[in-house]
Amino acid sequence: MTNKEMSKRQARKEQIRRKEKQSRLVSILLITLGAVFVAFFIIWPNVKPVAEVVTPPQVTRTNADFNKVGDPNAPIKILEYSDFQCPYCRIFYENTEAQLIEQYVDTGVVYFEYKSVGGFIGPESRDAAETAYCAGDQGMFWEMHDAIFANQTGENVGAYSTRRLEALADAIGLDMGEYNDCISTGKYADLVEQDATDATAAGIQATPSFLVLYEVNGETQTRVIQGAQGIDVFTQEIEAALAEMGQ
């Protein structure tokens, strides 16, 4: 083999080595960029600024007890099946709930209870419900209930991320150590799932839905109100139940 042929062969080998080296470098660069990209999406939710907390209007509730309010011996019990991410549930909270409390709960006619529907709309629904129940341990279920609805921004868009819910808990004055212990141990995870089971058993297919429960001649009667109805609809159903009971 001549010197010229050997020189060409060496040149080809060197060219191949350079291409292989470039290929390895490109691969390393792509892997590094991919790792950075993944890390960014893992870390960013935990470091991005939390939006300013909206303060809800103050609602006075008589005899609030965890997720219930009113006189336990009231002749009518209303169960609300709701989802904190549901826009119609927020409409009920904003437009009707205070009137219902003033006209029928505070007067001893209705005993009102809020129940979630688990992760009906998505994981943030479940997390928000657990947060409300954890606030209930500190006697502030309803304050958290109001704060969550007041800060609703959409469905599964991060409005009720872990950090966002922590901000709401801090804003209403919860003991954050006790709150974080409650959340981290999943204290109310089973209750939220039971809410969903109870809703299914009751035939609930949409939120908000309300069960109006009362007794006539020793038998439990049920009326169902579906959707974010105004106070007139609740008045109609409650008065009809009272008439049926002879009151």
Secondary structure, 3 states (H helix, E strand, C coil): CCHHHHHHHHHHHHHHHHHHHHHHHHHHHHHHHHHHHHHHHHHHHHHCCCCCCCCCCCCCCCCEECCEECCCCCCEEEEEEECCCCHHHHHHHHHHHHHHHHHHHCCCCEEEEEEECCCCCCHHHHHHHHHHHHHHCCCCHHHHHHHHHHCCCCCCCCCCCHHHHHHHHHHCCCCHHHHHHHHHCCCCHHHHHHHHHHHHHCCCCCCCEEEEEEEECCEEEEEEEECCCCHHHHHHHHHHHHHHCCC
